[in-house]
Amino acid sequence: MRPEEIIEAALAEAELSHENPRPGAYLVKLPGHHKLATMAWLVVGEHSLHIEAFFCRQPDENHAAFYRFLLERNGRMYGMGFALDPVGDVYVVGRVALASVSPDEIDRLLGCVLTYCDENFDRALELGFKSSILKEWDWREKRGESLANLQAFASFADPARR
């Protein structure tokens, strides 16, 4: 089977929402818990499969701790790692040989992308965007707006816990 056929079969089997905007390129929506959705690209090249997913924009503050946090995780990641684009936004990026593309490997790679993006999201935001989160919490509280999607940060953002 061609890599494209393997990818299409794996995505169908996993019942993952995806688009195929051009031959050999698949944009897959991975539902998460902390990061509500991660959009991951699978792009078939001449010799390898490229995997890429947006993680978060460049941090506003605390750059050293933010990047250290991500770099410490890179050594424990399978087939991919955190990387920056030219403007400093953070992605999870990987590349595997086309010979290793199988339904199980597609499932493993997408599972890894989802795990790395979802499990590290809240801590990365706390490190790189804490001031913005505090301001947003206070603004919403003053206006009586919902704090539901900020609850992951209540330990430091909720004035009752500060």
Stockholm file with secondary structure:
# STOCKHOLM 1.0

chainA/1-162         MRPEEIIEAALAEAELSHENPRPGAYLVKLPGHHKLATMAWLVVGEHSLHIEAFFCRQPDENHAAFYRFLLERNGRMYGMGFALDPVGDVYVVGRVALASVSPDEIDRLLGCVLTYCDENFDRALELGFKSSILKEWDWREKRGESLANLQAFASFADPARR
#=GR chainA/1-162 SS CCHHHHHHHHHHHHTCCEEEEETTEEEEEEECSSSSEEEEEEEECSSEEEEEEEEECCCSSCHHHHHHHHHHHHTTCSSEEEEECTTSCEEEEEEEEGGGCCHHHHHHHHHHHHHHHHHHHHHHHHHHHHHHHHHHHHHHHHHTCCCGGGGGGHHHHCTTTC
#=GC SS_cons         CCHHHHHHHHHHHHTCCEEEEETTEEEEEEECSSSSEEEEEEEECSSEEEEEEEEECCCSSCHHHHHHHHHHHHTTCSSEEEEECTTSCEEEEEEEEGGGCCHHHHHHHHHHHHHHHHHHHHHHHHHHHHHHHHHHHHHHHHHTCCCGGGGGGHHHHCTTTC
//
